Amino acid sequence: MALVQVITVSDRAHRGEYADRSGPLARELMEAAGYDCADVAVVPDGVESVREAVIDALEAGARIVITTGGTGVGARDWTVEALEPLIELPMPAVSMQIALNGASKTPFSLLTRGVAGVTKRGGGQAFIVSLPGSTGGVRDGVRVIAPIARHVLDQLDGLDHA
């Protein structure tokens, strides 16, 4: 059972029109930070496909689920709407910090509609975070997620501060 599941949300990558770069990068960066990651899943944009992939990951035992893509304002960007019903304890400061990290490099990072929080679905508690689909957005996001994810899980598991 892998601790982390990365899910890329992209119609074009799902159809094989281009190679997914953001999901593999998120996995690589999380592994470099010491996390055990499953193979990246690639799903098409859309509320149902994203929600099903996240629920499948939770039921398989993932404790950290990272999505990449579908957080902008495009017609098919529905990742946030897919994740919000799954998140029972929102953590808006996490998403805000991810956007602010990117804003120092490009103002477009402020257009992301990211979401982060905790869910209790799938038989356990898990940390869910959405990242933009760009490799820069993934780098900025993992810089925020990697240092705090273990602490989030420790808190969910009832452990005290280190």
Helices and strands as residue ranges (DSSP letters): E 4-9, H 11-15, H 22-32, E 41-43, H 47-59, E 64-68, H 79-83, G 84-86, E 89-90, H 92-103, G 107-111, E 116-119, G 121-123, E 126-131, H 135-156
